[in-house]
Each structure stands twice: as C-alpha cells, then as structure tokens.
Amino acid sequence: MSKSKIVRVRAELATPRPRKTARNPVPDDAEIERRAANDPDNPPLTAAQLASMHLLSDAPPKVLLSLRVDANVLAAYRRSGKGWQTRMNEVLAAAVSTSEPSVSTVVDDIEASARRTLALAQQLRQRGVET
C-alpha cells in the first residue's frame, strides 16, 4: 500500500462504525426456564433433593500452614495413599475434641500463670528485691 492511500482522521471527526448485532437475541427468564424444564440431560431437582443439600460453607475453613513433623510420621501418612493430609487433619481434630483440656483452656492457664508471675515480680520490686 502506498502512502498516498493512507488517510489520517482525528478521532473526534471519525464516524463510528455500526456495531454488529447478535443473531440470536438473549432469551428472557421464562424462555430459559422453559428450555431448562425440557432438557433431558439436566432434569429439575426435586424438593427432596433440594432439602438434602447443604452449603459447602458449613465446613470450617482450612488454613495453610507450614508444620514440622518427624520424618517417619510424614512417611507413614504418605504411604497410606491419597487423602493422607485429610486423615492427618482428622487425627488432629479428634485430639482437640477429646476429654483432654482444650487448647483455649491451656492458653487461659498459661495467661493466668503469666499474670501471677508478673504480679509477684512487681511485688518483689516494690519491696526492693532485684528480679
């Protein structure tokens, strides 16, 4: 193409090209419902099926973490096959829910012990004892 055939036009003076229109108009909600009801590959759900469903958000969220465990423990879980992380999580969850003191109870005990230690240290400093 030679330079003589190139025409430059400022954007504000150019006439916009007509937009191409869709060949098939977007169906309305009633048409979508009619097509879905007549689809043999995807029949509508029954009331019983809807009632048996549960939200995935009911499960507690998972947290990504880096954890150091003994090599033989990790090897044993990995040898157990696919789903070893889920099984490890189940063991940890069971340990938390046993009759042993909960993690929050242990943390509360540690905090109470720390408060008592700080109070004792403050009393000793008031008496002139070096801590």
C-alpha positions in Angstrom: 0.0 0.0 0.0 1.4 3.3 -0.9 1.5 6.3 1.4 -0.9 8.2 -0.9 -3.8 5.9 0.0 -3.4 6.3 3.8 -5.8 8.8 5.2 -5.5 10.2 8.7 -8.5 11.5 10.5 -8.8 12.9 14.0 -10.8 10.6 16.4 -13.4 13.3 17.1 -14.1 13.6 13.3 -14.3 9.9 12.5 -17.7 8.4 12.1 -18.2 5.3 14.3 -18.8 2.0 12.6 -22.1 0.4 13.2 -21.9 -2.4 15.8 -22.7 -5.9 14.8 -25.9 -7.1 16.4 -26.3 -10.6 17.8 -28.0 -13.0 15.5 -29.9 -14.7 18.4 -31.4 -12.3 20.9 -30.9 -13.1 24.6 -33.8 -15.2 25.9 -35.9 -13.9 28.8 -36.2 -15.7 32.1 -39.4 -17.5 31.1 -37.7 -18.9 27.9 -34.7 -20.0 30.0 -37.0 -21.8 32.5 -38.9 -23.5 29.6 -35.7 -24.7 28.0 -34.3 -26.0 31.3 -37.5 -27.9 32.1 -37.4 -29.6 28.7 -33.7 -30.6 28.9 -33.5 -34.4 29.3 -29.8 -34.3 30.3 -30.5 -31.9 33.2 -33.9 -32.5 34.9 -35.1 -30.1 37.6 -34.2 -31.0 41.1 -37.0 -32.4 43.3 -37.9 -30.9 46.7 -36.3 -33.9 48.5 -33.0 -33.4 46.6 -33.0 -29.7 47.4 -33.7 -30.4 51.1 -30.8 -32.9 51.3 -28.3 -30.4 50.0 -26.0 -28.4 52.3 -23.8 -25.4 51.8 -20.1 -26.0 51.5 -19.5 -23.1 53.7 -20.9 -25.1 56.7 -17.4 -26.7 57.0 -14.8 -24.8 58.9 -12.3 -23.0 56.7 -8.9 -24.7 56.1 -5.7 -22.8 56.9 -2.5 -23.2 55.0 0.4 -23.7 57.4 4.0 -25.0 57.5 4.4 -27.7 60.1 7.4 -29.7 61.2 6.8 -33.3 62.0 9.1 -36.3 62.4 10.2 -37.8 59.0 8.8 -41.2 59.9 5.4 -39.8 60.8 5.2 -38.0 57.5 6.4 -41.1 55.6 3.7 -43.2 57.3 0.9 -40.8 56.3 2.2 -40.5 52.7 2.4 -44.3 52.4 -1.2 -44.5 53.4 -2.1 -43.1 50.0 -4.2 -40.4 48.6 -6.0 -38.3 51.2 -3.2 -38.5 53.8 -3.5 -34.8 54.6 -7.2 -35.2 55.3 -6.5 -38.2 57.5 -3.8 -36.2 59.4 -6.4 -33.4 59.9 -8.9 -35.9 61.2 -6.5 -37.2 63.8 -5.6 -33.7 64.9 -9.3 -32.7 65.1 -10.1 -35.8 67.2 -7.2 -35.0 69.5 -8.6 -31.5 70.0 -12.1 -32.7 70.7 -11.2 -35.4 73.3 -11.6 -35.1 77.0 -8.2 -33.5 77.3 -8.1 -29.8 78.1 -8.9 -27.8 75.1 -6.2 -25.6 73.5 -8.1 -22.5 74.7 -8.1 -23.9 78.3 -4.3 -24.4 78.1 -3.8 -20.9 76.7 -6.0 -19.5 79.5 -4.0 -21.4 82.1 -0.7 -20.0 80.7 -2.0 -16.5 80.6 -3.2 -16.7 84.2 0.2 -18.1 85.3 1.9 -15.3 83.4 -0.3 -12.7 85.2 0.5 -14.2 88.6 4.2 -14.2 87.8 4.2 -10.6 86.7 2.2 -9.6 89.8 4.7 -11.4 92.0 7.7 -9.8 90.2 6.0 -6.3 90.8 5.5 -7.0 94.5 9.2 -8.1 94.8 10.4 -4.9 93.1 8.2 -2.8 95.4 10.0 -4.4 98.4 13.4 -3.7 96.8 14.2 -7.2 95.8 16.1 -7.4 92.4 14.2 -9.6 89.9 
